[in-house]
Amino acid sequence: MRTIRDERGFSRLIYGPNFTVLRKGGTVHRRAIGLVALVGLALSGCAAVTDSIVETSGQSRGEAILSPSSKPVTVDNVAGNNRLRRLAAEQHPKIVASYGGEYNDPKLERTVARIVGELTTAGDNNTQIYNITVLDSPSINAFALPGGYLYITRGLLALASDSAELATVIAHEMAHVTANHGIERQKMERAETVATKVAEDLLGSSNAARAAAIRGQLRLAQFSRGQELAADAIGIRATAAAGFDPYAAVRFLRSLSAYTRFRSVTGAKPELDFLASHPTSERRMEIAQRLARQQGGPGVGTRARDAYLAGIDGMTYGDTAREGFIRGRDFLHPRIGIGFRVPEGFVIDNSSEAVTAAGPNDMAIRFDGVRVARSISLTDYLASGWIGGLDPNSVEAGQVNGLPYARARAAADGWEFAISVYRVDNTVYRLLTAAPVGTKELARLAHTTARSFRVLPKLERATLKPLRIRIVTASGSDTIGSLAAKMAPVTRKEQLFLVLNGLSKNDRIRAGEKFKLVVE
């Protein structure tokens, strides 16, 4: 839970270092620089590649878009445009803040810079400057902005298993830049917006007008799919040209699919991340495989696994203190100073909007907080209308672990809710447990969760630290189970170990191999 919002909402700005990778005269340089995000030109969105995209063997009907632009929008020519520069300066802090700030780790930065440097050295536009920001976010994301600005979250870095996998992601995003996809998509969006407005003006709210709007959305979706295919093709070729394994794209897509399945257990939806704009599918993996074969047979290129794992060793994993930590069934927030525990069988997920937990029999828990004036009692707040279907006769006040609280019941649309609210200073924390009507366990489980809410002692708050990625070398006696058992107190340890290391449950652990663990 990254923010506690009041009815008006607020955001935070976090500033930190970032770095630039550029190539001049055959030398790769790295230097600190203040980045700018050209939001005014739109993000180079990455949409789905589906069964409708072109064949990749032989001459494809998408051949015309499978090459970089001859006049990409680079740092050099953007710098001459005062309007774009002003927009960039204004918007970059907002982009960075929305992802929790910039992640500062010189060892990690050098690892990323080396990969970018190798890609630019082998690329056609080897004088272009690329500015790279590692974002301090656990979400899985990478995206590009016109002007050569690339963003990668540490969540994506944790998921990638070698240098080639990261190279294929970066090369994909570079392809969006060199092919001017962000600008072309913005033009397409503007054209479709105008077309929809004309249809509405001429046809009003008729079925024909709605059909015209739907056709426009489909055209835009198809346009985005074409851009994704172009970025895949350019990226895989660039990865191979830089000496990396082109089959890394397939491996990373498999890891994304595994991560999607891992997340789906909680019912959580990816938030503003790579999975939202880069959906994976078996079909897309098949296409990536064909693209890789065009570069050579299996074994071509380097994976540089050990160098990559050394670079991410010690990197923060998951949420930081500003979002709160999930430890098994506990949610603990050291900065706010509160915590609670969900019942056995529930899996917690922490997002920017709320903490949620999915349980058996379609039961669910949601936790968040709002600013409420101290002059408003908790019972009055419960009855103020923010929860529909409230039973006014169920509202009652009391104390839990020394804190004032109130609780009530509600029902709506086939669901029953048990609501508890707590006041800590000027914030009211809301804990809702939901279940289908008639669920016998609702009252007991909601009561158990509600009674666990507490203020954390100072000593406990001080001992709570982020989880980290730790690289270990397997011994001859190690198995998937024995390595997973060394993980921190996270839920589904073995499944997480498999996802992070790109393994299946049938893979064998070989002595001397290096693996990622999540540790305290």
C-alpha positions in Angstrom: 0.0 0.0 0.0 2.0 2.9 -1.3 -0.2 5.8 -0.4 -3.0 6.6 2.0 -5.4 8.9 0.1 -7.9 11.4 1.4 -11.0 12.3 -0.6 -9.0 14.7 -2.7 -5.9 12.5 -3.1 -2.3 13.4 -3.0 1.0 12.3 -4.4 4.7 12.3 -3.4 7.7 13.3 -5.4 10.9 11.3 -4.8 14.2 12.3 -6.5 17.4 10.4 -7.0 20.2 9.6 -9.3 19.9 8.1 -12.8 22.4 7.5 -15.6 23.0 7.8 -19.3 24.5 5.3 -21.6 26.0 6.7 -24.9 28.4 5.7 -27.5 30.9 8.0 -29.1 33.7 6.8 -31.3 33.5 3.2 -30.2 33.6 4.0 -26.4 30.7 3.4 -24.1 30.3 6.1 -21.4 28.3 6.2 -18.3 27.6 9.5 -16.5 25.1 10.9 -14.1 22.4 13.1 -15.7 19.1 14.6 -14.9 16.6 12.8 -17.1 13.5 14.2 -18.8 10.4 12.3 -19.7 8.7 13.4 -22.9 5.2 12.6 -21.7 3.8 15.2 -24.1 4.8 12.8 -26.9 3.2 9.8 -25.2 4.7 6.6 -24.0 5.6 4.0 -26.6 2.9 1.7 -25.5 3.4 -2.1 -26.0 0.2 -3.9 -27.0 -0.6 -7.5 -27.5 0.8 -9.6 -30.3 -2.0 -12.0 -31.2 -2.8 -14.6 -33.8 -3.7 -12.0 -36.3 -0.1 -10.7 -36.7 1.9 -11.4 -39.8 3.9 -14.5 -40.5 7.6 -14.2 -39.8 9.0 -16.7 -42.3 9.7 -15.3 -45.7 8.2 -12.0 -46.9 5.7 -10.7 -44.4 3.0 -8.2 -45.0 4.5 -6.2 -42.1 7.9 -5.9 -43.7 7.6 -2.2 -44.1 7.5 -1.5 -40.4 10.2 -4.0 -39.3 13.1 -1.5 -39.6 14.1 1.5 -37.5 13.2 5.0 -38.7 15.8 6.8 -40.8 15.1 9.9 -38.7 14.5 8.8 -35.1 13.7 11.4 -32.5 16.9 11.5 -30.5 18.2 13.5 -27.5 20.1 15.7 -29.9 17.2 16.9 -32.0 14.8 17.0 -29.1 17.2 19.3 -27.3 16.6 21.9 -30.0 12.8 22.0 -29.4 12.1 24.2 -26.4 8.5 23.1 -26.1 9.4 19.4 -25.9 12.3 20.2 -23.5 9.9 22.2 -21.3 7.3 19.4 -21.3 10.0 16.9 -20.4 11.4 18.9 -17.5 7.9 19.2 -16.1 6.7 15.6 -16.5 9.8 13.5 -15.6 9.5 13.9 -11.8 5.9 12.8 -12.1 6.7 9.7 -14.1 9.5 8.8 -11.7 7.4 9.5 -8.6 4.6 7.3 -9.9 7.0 4.4 -9.8 8.4 5.1 -6.3 11.4 7.1 -7.3 14.8 5.9 -8.8 16.6 2.9 -7.5 20.3 3.7 -6.6 22.7 0.8 -6.8 26.0 1.6 -8.7 26.7 -2.2 -9.2 23.3 -2.7 -10.7 23.6 0.4 -12.9 27.0 -0.8 -14.2 25.4 -4.1 -15.2 22.5 -2.4 -17.0 24.9 0.1 -18.6 27.1 -2.6 -19.9 24.2 -4.4 -21.6 22.9 -1.1 -23.1 26.4 -0.3 -24.3 26.8 -3.6 -26.1 23.5 -3.1 -27.8 24.3 0.4 -29.0 27.8 -0.6 -30.1 26.3 -3.2 -32.4 23.3 -1.1 -33.5 22.8 0.9 -36.7 22.2 4.2 -34.8 25.4 3.9 -32.7 25.7 7.6 -32.0 22.3 7.8 -30.3 22.2 8.6 -26.6 20.1 6.5 -24.4 19.2 7.6 -20.9 18.3 4.8 -18.6 16.4 5.0 -15.3 16.1 2.1 -12.9 12.7 2.6 -11.2 12.3 1.7 -7.5 9.2 -0.4 -8.2 8.4 -4.1 -7.7 6.1 -4.1 -10.7 7.3 -5.8 -13.9 7.8 -3.0 -16.4 10.0 -1.5 -19.1 9.1 1.3 -21.5 10.6 3.9 -23.8 9.9 7.6 -24.4 10.7 9.5 -27.6 14.1 10.9 -27.3 16.0 7.8 -26.3 14.8 7.5 -22.7 14.4 4.0 -21.3 12.9 3.0 -18.0 13.3 -0.4 -16.3 11.8 -1.4 -12.9 13.8 -3.5 -10.4 10.8 -5.9 -10.5 11.7 -6.7 -14.1 15.3 -7.0 -13.3 14.5 -9.5 -10.6 12.4 -11.6 -13.1 15.1 -11.7 -15.8 17.6 -14.5 -15.3 20.5 -13.5 -17.5 22.1 -10.6 -19.5 20.5 -11.8 -22.8 17.0 -11.7 -21.3 17.5 -8.1 -20.1 19.1 -7.3 -23.5 16.1 -8.5 -25.4 13.7 -6.4 -23.3 15.9 -3.3 -23.7 16.3 -3.9 -27.4 12.6 -4.2 -27.8 12.1 -0.8 -26.1 14.9 0.7 -28.1 13.0 -0.5 -31.2 10.0 1.6 -30.2 12.2 4.6 -30.0 14.1 4.1 -33.3 10.9 3.3 -35.1 9.2 6.4 -33.6 6.3 4.2 -32.3 5.3 6.7 -29.6 4.8 9.5 -32.0 3.1 7.4 -34.6 0.7 6.0 -32.1 -0.1 9.5 -30.9 -0.9 10.5 -34.4 -3.1 7.4 -34.8 -4.9 8.1 -31.6 -5.5 11.7 -32.6 -6.9 10.6 -36.0 -9.2 8.1 -34.4 -10.4 10.6 -31.9 -11.2 13.1 -34.6 -13.0 10.3 -36.6 -15.1 9.3 -33.6 -16.0 12.9 -32.9 -17.1 13.4 -36.5 -19.2 10.3 -36.4 -20.8 11.4 -33.2 -21.6 14.9 -34.6 -23.1 13.4 -37.8 -24.8 10.4 -36.4 -25.5 11.4 -32.8 -25.9 8.4 -30.4 -27.0 6.0 -33.1 -25.8 2.4 -33.5 -23.9 3.6 -36.6 -21.9 6.1 -34.4 -21.1 3.4 -31.9 -20.1 1.0 -34.6 -17.8 3.7 -36.0 -16.2 4.2 -32.6 -15.7 0.4 -32.2 -14.1 0.2 -35.6 -11.7 3.0 -34.6 -10.7 1.1 -31.4 -10.1 -2.0 -33.4 -7.9 -0.1 -35.9 -5.9 1.3 -33.1 -5.5 -2.1 -31.5 -4.3 -3.6 -34.8 -1.9 -0.7 -35.2 -0.5 -1.4 -31.7 -0.1 -5.1 -32.5 1.9 -4.2 -35.6 4.2 -2.0 -33.5 4.7 -4.8 -31.1 5.6 -7.2 -33.9 8.0 -4.6 -35.3 9.7 -4.1 -31.9 10.0 -7.9 -31.4 11.6 -8.3 -34.8 14.0 -5.4 -34.4 14.8 -6.2 -30.8 15.6 -9.9 -31.4 17.8 -9.0 -34.4 19.6 -6.3 -32.3 20.1 -8.8 -29.4 21.7 -11.3 -31.8 23.8 -8.6 -33.5 25.2 -7.6 -30.0 26.3 -11.2 -29.5 23.5 -12.2 -27.1 21.3 -15.3 -27.3 18.3 -14.3 -29.4 16.3 -17.2 -27.8 16.3 -15.1 -24.6 13.1 -13.4 -25.8 11.3 -16.8 -25.6 12.6 -17.5 -22.2 11.6 -14.1 -20.8 8.1 -14.4 -22.3 7.8 -17.8 -20.6 8.8 -16.2 -17.3 6.2 -13.5 -17.8 3.5 -16.1 -18.3 4.6 -17.9 -15.2 4.6 -14.7 -13.3 1.1 -14.0 -14.5 -0.1 -17.4 -13.2 1.7 -16.8 -9.9 0.0 -13.4 -9.5 -3.4 -14.7 -10.5 -3.7 -16.8 -7.4 -4.3 -13.6 -5.5 -6.8 -12.2 -8.0 -4.4 -9.2 -8.4 -4.3 -7.3 -11.6 -0.9 -6.0 -12.8 -0.8 -2.2 -12.2 0.6 0.0 -15.0 3.2 -2.6 -15.7 4.8 -4.7 -18.4 2.0 -7.3 -18.2 -0.7 -4.7 -18.8 0.9 -3.6 -22.1 2.9 -6.7 -23.1 0.4 -9.6 -22.8 2.0 -12.9 -23.4 0.6 -15.9 -25.3 1.8 -19.2 -26.7 1.3 -17.8 -30.1 3.6 -14.9 -29.4 6.3 -17.2 -28.0 6.1 -19.3 -31.2 6.7 -16.2 -33.2 9.6 -15.1 -31.0 11.0 -18.6 -31.5 10.8 -18.3 -35.3 12.4 -14.8 -35.2 15.3 -16.3 -33.1 15.8 -19.2 -35.5 16.4 -16.7 -38.3 19.5 -15.6 -36.3 20.9 -19.2 -35.9 20.3 -22.5 -34.1 20.1 -23.0 -30.4 23.3 -22.1 -28.6 24.1 -19.1 -30.7 25.1 -16.1 -28.7 25.9 -15.6 -25.0 23.6 -15.6 -22.0 26.1 -14.0 -19.6 24.1 -15.4 -16.7 26.8 -15.2 -14.0 27.6 -11.6 -14.7 24.0 -10.6 -14.6 23.2 -12.4 -11.4 26.3 -10.8 -9.8 24.8 -7.4 -10.8 21.4 -8.0 -9.2 22.8 -9.7 -6.0 21.6 -7.7 -3.0 18.9 -5.8 -5.0 15.7 -4.9 -3.1 12.9 -7.3 -3.9 9.2 -6.5 -3.5 7.8 -3.6 -1.5 9.8 -1.0 0.4 9.1 0.6 3.8 6.9 3.3 2.1 4.5 0.6 0.8 4.6 -1.8 3.8 5.7 -5.4 3.9 4.0 -8.7 3.4 5.5 -11.4 5.6 3.6 -14.6 5.2 0.0 -13.8 6.3 1.0 -10.5 8.0 0.9 -7.0 6.5 3.3 -4.8 8.4 3.8 -1.1 7.6 6.8 0.3 9.5 6.4 3.9 8.4 2.7 4.1 9.3 3.2 1.8 12.2 0.3 -0.6 11.8 -0.2 -4.3 11.0 -2.7 -7.1 10.8 -2.9 -10.8 9.9 -5.2 -12.5 7.4 -6.6 -16.0 8.1 -5.0 -19.3 7.1 -5.6 -19.9 3.4 -5.6 -16.3 2.3 -2.9 -14.8 0.0 -2.1 -11.1 0.4 -1.3 -8.7 -2.4 -0.1 -5.1 -2.0 -1.0 -2.6 -4.7 -1.0 1.2 -4.9 -4.7 1.4 -4.1 -5.1 -1.0 -1.3 -3.9 -4.2 0.4 -6.1 -7.2 -0.7 -6.2 -10.8 0.2 -7.9 -13.7 -1.7 -9.2 -16.6 0.2 -11.1 -19.9 -0.2 -14.7 -19.9 -1.4 -14.4 -16.6 -3.2 -13.8 -14.7 0.1 -11.7 -11.6 -0.1 -10.3 -8.9 2.2 -9.5 -5.3 1.4 -7.6 -2.8 3.5 -7.0 0.9 2.9 -7.0 4.2 4.8 -8.5 7.7 4.4 -8.2 11.0 6.2 -11.2 11.7 8.3 -11.7 14.7 10.7 -11.4 13.7 14.3 -14.7 15.4 15.0 -16.5 12.6 13.1 -17.0 9.5 15.2 -16.2 6.1 13.8 -19.8 5.0 14.1 -20.9 8.2 12.2 -18.3 7.5 9.6 -19.5 4.0 9.1 -23.0 5.3 8.5 -22.0 8.2 6.2 -22.8 6.4 3.0 -19.4 5.3 1.7 -20.4 1.6 1.9 -23.6 0.5 0.2 -26.2 -1.8 1.8 -25.1 -1.1 5.3 -27.3 -2.5 8.1 -27.6 0.5 10.5 -28.6 -1.8 13.4 -25.3 -3.7 13.1 -23.1 -0.6 13.8 -21.3 -0.8 17.1 -18.2 0.7 18.7 -15.4 -0.8 20.8 -11.7 -1.2 21.3 -9.1 -3.5 19.7 -5.6 -3.8 21.1 -6.1 -0.4 22.8 -7.4 1.3 19.6 -10.9 2.8 19.1 -12.8 0.9 16.4 -16.3 0.4 15.0 -17.8 -2.4 13.0 -20.9 -3.2 11.0 -22.4 -5.5 8.4 -23.6 -4.8 4.9 -25.1 -6.8 2.0 -25.4 -6.0 -1.7 -25.6 -7.8 -5.1 -25.3 -11.3 -3.6 -22.4 -10.4 -1.3 -22.1 -9.9 2.4 -19.5 -7.6 4.0 -18.0 -7.4 7.5 -16.5 -3.9 8.0 -14.2 -2.7 10.7 -12.7 0.8 10.9 -9.9 2.0 13.2 -8.6 5.4 14.1 -4.9 6.1 14.4 -4.1 9.8 14.7 -5.9 11.5 11.8 -6.4 8.4 9.7 -9.2 6.0 9.6 -8.1 2.5 8.4 -10.8 0.4 6.8 -10.8 -3.4 6.8 -13.5 -5.1 4.7 -14.1 -8.8 4.5 -16.4 -10.0 1.7 -18.0 -13.3 0.9 -20.9 -14.6 -1.2 -24.3 -14.5 0.7 -24.7 -17.4 3.0 -21.0 -18.1 3.6 -20.9 -19.5 7.1 -17.3 -18.6 7.8 -17.6 -14.9 7.1 -18.3 -13.7 10.7 -15.6 -15.9 12.3 -12.8 -15.1 9.8 -13.7 -11.4 9.7 -13.6 -11.2 13.5 -10.2 -13.0 13.6 -8.7 -10.5 11.1 -10.3 -7.5 12.8 -8.9 -8.5 16.2 -5.4 -8.7 14.7 -5.2 -5.0 13.8 -2.5 -3.3 15.9 -0.1 -0.5 16.3 3.5 -1.8 15.8 6.0 -1.3 18.7 8.9 0.9 17.9 11.4 -1.9 18.2 9.4 -4.1 15.8 9.1 -1.2 13.3 12.9 -0.7 13.5 13.6 -4.3 12.7 11.4 -4.5 9.6 13.6 -4.3 6.5 13.0 -4.9 2.7 13.5 -8.3 1.2 16.5 -8.7 -1.1 17.6 -10.9 -4.0 20.5 -13.1 -2.9 22.5 -15.2 -5.4 23.5 -18.7 -4.1 25.5 -21.5 -5.7 23.8 -24.9 -5.5 25.6 -27.9 -3.9 25.4 -31.5 -5.0 22.6 -32.2 -2.5 20.4 -29.2 -3.3 17.0 -29.6 -4.7 14.3 -27.2 -5.7 12.6 -27.8 -2.3 15.8 -27.3 -0.3 16.7 -24.1 -2.0 13.2 -22.7 -1.8 13.1 -23.5 1.9 16.0 -21.0 2.4 13.7 -18.2 1.2 12.3 -15.5 3.5 8.9 -15.9 5.1 7.0 -15.4 1.8 3.9 -17.3 0.7 4.3 -20.1 -1.9 8.1 -20.3 -1.6 8.6 -23.0 -4.1 6.4 -21.5 -6.7 8.2 -18.1 -6.3 11.6 -19.8 -6.5 10.6 -21.5 -9.8 9.2 -18.2 -11.3 12.3 -16.1 -10.4 14.7 -18.7 -11.8 12.8 -19.6 -15.0 12.4 -23.2 -13.9 9.7 -25.8 -14.0 8.9 -28.2 -11.2 10.5 -31.0 -13.2 13.9 -29.3 -13.7 16.8 -30.7 -11.8 19.3 -28.6 -9.7 22.9 -29.1 -10.8 25.8 -28.5 -8.5 27.7 -25.3 -9.2 24.7 -23.5 -10.8 23.7 -20.1 -9.4 20.1 -19.3 -8.4 18.1 -16.4 -7.0 16.7 -16.5 -3.5 14.5 -13.9 -1.8 15.9 -13.3 1.7 15.6 -10.9 4.6 
